[in-house]
Amino acid sequence: MVDFQSRDTRRGLSDDEEDKDDDGETATGETESEDPTDEEAAEQAESLDGEPGDTEGVESTEPETTEPAESEATEPADPETAGPAESEGVDPLGESDHNDEEASHGHDHSHHHGVDVRTLGVAVVTVSSSRTREDDPSGDAIQSLVEESTHEVVTRELVGDDLDGVQRAVLALTAREDVDVVVTTGGTGVTPDDVTIEAVEPLFDKELPGFGELFRILSYEDVGTRALGSRATAGISEGVAVFCLPGSEAAVELGMEELVLAEAGHLVGLAQRE
């Protein structure tokens, strides 16, 4: 007897039909999904730009992810090999912007103005036709004040009220290597024989008008409006500071203490700076 249950009923069926029963279900009981035919696949492919699988002309909706380009800036600087400019916030010279502010507001006087001369060689010239070396209180006052300071009187002369004589004397003194300052006394008034200013001013390479202005301001406190009669002046000649003071002893002491000795070293330092 033939066992029909054990008989292979699939024999002779095509590959497409062997897993199907008469109701179109698979042997596992699942309904087979309908695969698109070749014609349908071709139609789907034609609906796209290009061949199937070709993505050219199709805009992707996914965000494009790009890796950051490698650059030297993304790599941490080696502190041992990095130059001074690579250290952010660090002044390579150890200096701050404080120096820039000093350049525009608080100036460095030693840099811009040179060095003051501590010891000066001073020449004293008394301009008078009536005085002598033994009777020269103004000249004595100048010498005494200079010697009390750090400076030195290298020579002292007496010249008459003569324009040429005064000019030659001052010109010779400014040519001496041991003379840094020339101080004259007398001949700065307005009388006919007061010729010191006319003799000395042509020798100035640079005039110092502030000296006469300050001297008259200081004199005004002592003698009032009579201070305007003084023509005291100063200037630079051949690198030598020349100060022309009145002939009175009080005026000499005022000018020397308040102005000449206070600023002569600084002025000579400027005038002789190379």
Secondary structure, DSSP 8 states (H G I E B T S, - for coil): ---TTTS-TTTT--TTTTTB-TTSBBTTS-B------HHHHHHHHHTSSSSTT--TT----S---------GGGS---TTT--GGGSTT--TTS--THHHHHHHTS--HHHHH----SS-EEEEEEE-SS-BTTB-HHHHHHHHHHHHTT-EEEEEEEE-S-HHHHHHHHHHHHT-TT-SEEEEES--SSSTT--HHHHHGGG-SEE-HHHHHHHHHHHHHHHGGGGGG---EEEEETTEEEEEE-SSHHHHHHHIIIIIHHHHHHHHHHHT--
